[in-house]
Amino acid sequence: MKTKKFNYDNLDGFRVEIDSKNQRADIILDRPPLNVVSMPQREQIARVFKDIDKDNRVRVIVLKSEGKNFSSGGDIQGFMEATPEKVSHLADNIKSPELCSKPVIASVRGFCFGVGFELCLACDFRIVSEATNFAFPEQKIGMIPGSGGSIRLLHMIGMSRTKDLVMRSRWISGKESESWGIALKCVKDNMLEEATNALVSELLTFSPLAQRTIKKVLYTAQDTSLHAGIELEGQEYGRLRTSNDFAAGVKAFNEKKKAKWSGT
């Protein structure tokens, strides 16, 4: 039975724009000036990622915001009203960019705190502006990040830097996030859209099947041993050897032309 397509018309605090010509979808946080993320919004964002993952018009997804700030974080009142059991599973919907098989780019300016930061960490790439500041302010209210943020940082930047950022609720600038390896690139604020568009265009030049495959391999291998990861990589390499995209890539390489990808 087919799953009914999610209605994008009544979303809570964000909107979705599909550009089929450029094979791109934008998920835009749209509750300015601070783009506070509500509890229902989390679940809707997860559902939208699942829907776009199945949308053949889209190759690349961009997560961004309306206004000068990405997000100041979550709605504290919503946490107070939710049960302890519910809030212990908040990471289930925030990991949706990671679960999506397509490349996901976070395009970030201004405040990116709490759950906003956690959403960005679950994306594949982060392009930030010089106006960006990341932080986990939860320590200031006697709390810790609850949607996977501290653990993703631990894997990304190591124990010492994660403690520095999380245990002190320290702000980190866009430039510093680039030097730490959190952001792929930090650009002048007026260049953020251009840099994001350039990365989208670059990703579109590669095989969608190869992109889906390596994303799955990397996220799975992160939780395994070195040699188990190498084995997984080898198995997927062998599978791609018989794909139409690989045949198209080899043909294009030999003919010195651009490949025509089918994603199969």
C-alpha positions as CSV (number, residue, x, y, z in Angstrom):
1,M,0.0,0.0,0.0
2,K,1.4,3.4,-1.0
3,T,2.0,5.9,1.8
4,K,0.0,9.1,1.4
5,K,2.2,12.1,0.6
6,F,2.6,14.5,3.5
7,N,0.8,17.9,3.1
8,Y,3.4,20.7,3.0
9,D,0.7,23.4,3.3
10,N,0.2,23.5,7.1
11,L,3.7,23.0,8.5
12,D,4.5,24.4,12.0
13,G,7.3,26.9,11.8
14,F,8.9,25.9,8.5
15,R,8.2,25.5,4.8
16,V,9.3,23.4,1.9
17,E,10.2,24.5,-1.6
18,I,10.8,22.0,-4.4
19,D,12.8,23.1,-7.4
20,S,12.4,20.2,-9.8
21,K,14.4,21.9,-12.5
22,N,17.5,22.1,-10.3
23,Q,16.7,18.8,-8.6
24,R,16.7,20.5,-5.2
25,A,14.5,20.8,-2.1
26,D,14.8,23.5,0.5
27,I,13.5,23.0,4.0
28,I,13.3,26.5,5.5
29,L,12.9,27.2,9.2
30,D,10.3,30.1,9.1
31,R,9.5,31.4,12.5
32,P,11.7,34.6,12.5
33,P,13.4,36.3,14.2
34,L,14.8,33.3,16.2
35,N,13.1,30.3,14.4
36,V,12.3,28.5,17.7
37,V,11.6,24.8,17.0
38,S,8.4,23.5,18.5
39,M,7.8,19.9,19.6
40,P,5.3,19.2,16.7
41,Q,7.7,20.8,14.3
42,R,10.4,18.2,15.1
43,E,8.1,15.4,14.0
44,Q,7.0,17.2,10.9
45,I,10.5,17.8,9.8
46,A,11.3,14.1,10.2
47,R,8.2,13.3,8.0
48,V,9.2,15.8,5.4
49,F,12.7,14.3,5.1
50,K,11.2,10.8,4.6
51,D,8.9,12.2,1.9
52,I,11.6,14.1,0.0
53,D,13.9,11.0,0.2
54,K,11.3,9.2,-2.0
55,D,10.7,12.2,-4.3
56,N,12.4,11.5,-7.7
57,R,12.4,15.2,-8.6
58,V,15.0,15.9,-5.8
59,R,18.7,15.0,-5.7
60,V,20.0,17.3,-3.0
61,I,18.3,18.8,0.1
62,V,19.2,22.2,1.7
63,L,18.2,23.0,5.3
64,K,18.2,26.7,5.9
65,S,16.3,29.5,7.6
66,E,14.4,32.7,7.1
67,G,15.9,35.8,8.5
68,K,19.2,36.6,10.3
69,N,19.2,33.5,12.6
70,F,19.1,29.8,11.9
71,S,17.5,28.9,15.2
72,S,17.8,29.9,18.9
73,G,16.8,26.3,19.8
74,G,13.7,24.5,21.0
75,D,10.5,25.6,22.7
76,I,11.3,25.2,26.4
77,Q,7.6,25.2,27.4
78,G,7.1,22.3,25.0
79,F,9.7,20.2,26.9
80,M,8.0,21.0,30.2
81,E,4.7,19.7,28.9
82,A,6.1,16.5,27.3
83,T,6.5,13.3,29.3
84,P,10.1,12.2,30.4
85,E,9.6,9.1,28.1
86,K,8.8,11.3,25.1
87,V,11.7,13.7,25.6
88,S,14.1,10.8,26.0
89,H,13.5,9.9,22.3
90,L,13.9,13.4,20.8
91,A,16.9,12.2,18.8
92,D,14.6,9.9,16.8
93,N,13.3,12.8,14.7
94,I,16.4,15.1,14.7
95,K,18.5,12.3,13.1
96,S,16.2,12.5,10.0
97,P,18.8,14.3,7.8
98,E,21.3,11.5,8.6
99,L,18.7,8.8,7.8
100,C,17.8,10.4,4.5
101,S,19.8,8.7,1.6
102,K,20.2,12.0,-0.3
103,P,22.9,14.6,0.4
104,V,21.8,17.2,2.9
105,I,23.4,20.6,3.3
106,A,22.9,22.9,6.3
107,S,23.2,26.5,5.3
108,V,23.7,28.5,8.5
109,R,23.8,32.1,9.6
110,G,23.3,33.8,12.9
111,F,22.4,32.0,16.1
112,C,22.4,28.2,15.8
113,F,21.8,26.9,19.3
114,G,20.3,23.8,20.9
115,V,18.2,21.7,18.6
116,G,19.0,23.9,15.7
117,F,22.7,23.0,16.1
118,E,21.7,19.3,16.5
119,L,19.8,19.4,13.3
120,C,22.8,20.8,11.5
121,L,25.1,18.2,13.0
122,A,22.9,15.5,11.5
123,C,23.3,16.9,8.0
124,D,26.1,15.8,5.7
125,F,27.6,19.2,5.1
126,R,27.5,22.5,6.9
127,I,28.2,25.8,5.1
128,V,28.2,28.7,7.5
129,S,28.7,32.5,7.4
130,E,31.0,34.7,9.4
131,A,27.8,35.8,11.3
132,T,27.2,32.3,12.6
133,N,27.5,31.3,16.3
134,F,27.0,27.7,17.4
135,A,26.2,26.8,21.0
136,F,24.6,24.3,23.4
137,P,23.2,26.5,26.1
138,E,21.5,23.7,28.0
139,Q,24.0,23.7,30.9
140,K,22.7,27.2,31.9
141,I,19.3,25.7,32.8
142,G,20.7,22.5,34.4
143,M,20.2,20.4,31.3
144,I,22.2,18.6,28.6
145,P,21.7,18.3,24.8
146,G,19.0,15.7,24.3
147,S,18.8,15.1,20.5
148,G,22.2,13.6,19.8
149,G,24.2,16.8,19.6
150,S,26.9,16.1,22.2
151,I,27.4,12.6,20.9
152,R,27.7,13.6,17.2
153,L,30.2,16.3,18.3
154,L,32.2,13.7,20.2
155,H,32.5,11.6,17.1
156,M,33.3,14.6,15.0
157,I,35.7,16.7,17.0
158,G,36.8,14.5,19.9
159,M,36.4,14.5,23.7
160,S,38.4,17.6,24.7
161,R,36.7,20.0,22.3
162,T,33.3,18.5,22.9
163,K,33.7,19.1,26.7
164,D,34.9,22.6,26.0
165,L,31.9,23.4,23.9
166,V,29.1,21.5,25.8
167,M,30.2,21.6,29.4
168,R,30.8,25.4,29.3
169,S,27.9,26.2,27.0
170,R,30.5,28.1,25.0
171,W,29.7,30.0,21.8
172,I,31.8,29.0,18.8
173,S,32.0,31.3,15.8
174,G,31.6,30.2,12.2
175,K,35.3,30.6,11.6
176,E,36.2,28.5,14.6
177,S,33.7,25.8,13.6
178,E,35.5,25.6,10.3
179,S,38.9,25.2,11.9
180,W,37.5,22.5,14.2
181,G,36.0,20.5,11.3
182,I,32.4,21.1,12.2
183,A,31.7,23.4,9.2
184,L,32.9,22.5,5.7
185,K,33.3,26.1,4.9
186,C,32.8,29.6,6.5
187,V,32.2,32.4,4.1
188,K,31.2,36.1,4.3
189,D,27.6,36.5,5.2
190,N,26.6,37.9,1.8
191,M,28.2,34.9,0.1
192,L,26.3,32.2,2.0
193,E,23.7,31.5,-0.6
194,E,26.3,31.5,-3.4
195,A,28.5,29.0,-1.6
196,T,25.5,26.8,-0.8
197,N,24.3,26.9,-4.4
198,A,27.8,26.0,-5.6
199,L,27.9,22.9,-3.4
200,V,24.5,21.8,-4.6
201,S,25.6,22.2,-8.2
202,E,28.8,20.2,-7.5
203,L,26.9,17.3,-5.8
204,L,24.6,17.1,-8.8
205,T,27.5,16.2,-11.1
206,F,28.0,12.8,-9.3
207,S,26.1,9.5,-9.5
208,P,23.1,9.6,-7.1
209,L,23.5,5.8,-6.6
210,A,27.2,6.2,-5.6
211,Q,26.3,9.1,-3.3
212,R,23.5,7.1,-1.5
213,T,25.9,4.2,-1.2
214,I,28.9,6.0,0.3
215,K,26.6,7.9,2.7
216,K,25.2,4.6,4.0
217,V,28.7,3.1,4.2
218,L,30.2,6.0,6.2
219,Y,27.4,6.2,8.8
220,T,27.3,2.5,9.3
221,A,31.1,2.1,9.5
222,Q,31.3,4.9,12.1
223,D,29.7,2.5,14.6
224,T,31.8,-0.5,13.7
225,S,35.5,-1.6,13.9
226,L,38.0,-0.6,11.3
227,H,38.0,-4.0,9.5
228,A,34.3,-4.4,9.6
229,G,34.0,-1.0,7.9
230,I,36.5,-2.0,5.3
231,E,34.5,-5.2,4.6
232,L,31.3,-3.2,4.3
233,E,33.0,-0.7,1.9
234,G,34.3,-3.7,-0.2
235,Q,30.9,-5.3,-0.4
236,E,29.2,-2.1,-1.6
237,Y,32.1,-1.5,-4.1
238,G,31.4,-4.9,-5.6
239,R,27.7,-4.1,-5.8
240,L,28.3,-0.8,-7.6
241,R,30.6,-2.6,-10.1
242,T,27.4,-4.0,-11.9
243,S,25.4,-0.7,-11.8
244,N,24.2,1.3,-14.7
245,D,25.7,4.5,-13.2
246,F,29.2,2.8,-13.1
247,A,28.9,1.8,-16.7
248,A,27.8,5.3,-17.6
249,G,30.7,6.8,-15.7
250,V,33.3,4.7,-17.4
251,K,31.8,5.4,-20.8
252,A,31.8,9.1,-20.2
253,F,35.3,9.0,-18.9
254,N,36.6,7.2,-22.0
255,E,34.7,9.5,-24.3
256,K,35.7,12.6,-22.3
257,K,32.0,13.6,-21.8
258,K,29.7,14.3,-18.9
259,A,28.0,11.2,-17.6
260,K,24.3,10.7,-17.8
261,W,23.2,9.2,-14.5
262,S,20.2,7.1,-14.0
263,G,20.6,6.4,-10.3
264,T,20.5,2.7,-10.9
